[in-house]
Amino acid sequence: MPTRLIFIRHARSVWNDLGRWQGQADPPLSEAGTAEAQLLAERLRRSRRPIDHLYASDLQRAAATAAMIAEALQLPLTLDPIWRERAVGQWEGLTTDEIRTGYPEMWAAGLRGPLEAPGGESVEAVLSRAKAGCDALLARHPNETTVVVSHGGMILSNLVHLLGLPPAGFGLLVGGGHTAISEVVVIHGHARLERLNDSAHLELLAPHKAS
């Protein structure tokens, strides 16, 4: 049997609703985020594919999302800070417009490769953290399916590591929306991306159009 690692981005937080960069700040889920997480949990409950293990970042936007999954699937939940978002230093709490205006050269450089926030976590550091987390799961749960509820930047880091991409790979992959599902299958040490940014369950939140 293959080993499957499923990475899910947390639901919307109150800072997401305000357009603020979070990094390792810890705002809670918003009302909209709670609705997203409930749809995600119900989708996973109805899935025919069994899930063996459930992990999450200990930041509350990820932990609360994962707790709804744990309840729906009747699975134990393990919180681990290794799955936290990449720290963004001085950009924490700022909006994208504020970052573009205040740090134009750094923002422009990020269009050609991974962003480097002043006082934040380096690309090397976050990739090292991704490697440690993923390697531990692959060793601990071979031939099983493990879900990790994490954050956009950390999920990209996990994918860059698992797929053997260079740091420039951050610019080759598109980050998913809230509660988006990405899945990597590992067979004999070879990783294959099977799903990227699947958030079909959120279509139920869209207003119904008159027929």
QUINORKA-V949703 format. One record per helix or strand. SS is the DSSP state (H for helix, E for strand). FROM is the first residue (numbers start at 1). TO is the last residue. If there is no record, write none. Layout:
BEGIN
SS | FROM | TO
SS | FROM | TO
END
This chain:
BEGIN
E | 3 | 9
E | 13 | 13
H | 14 | 18
E | 20 | 20
E | 29 | 29
H | 31 | 46
E | 53 | 56
H | 60 | 73
E | 77 | 79
H | 81 | 83
H | 89 | 91
E | 95 | 95
H | 96 | 102
H | 104 | 110
H | 123 | 140
E | 145 | 150
H | 152 | 162
H | 167 | 171
E | 181 | 187
E | 190 | 198
H | 200 | 205
END
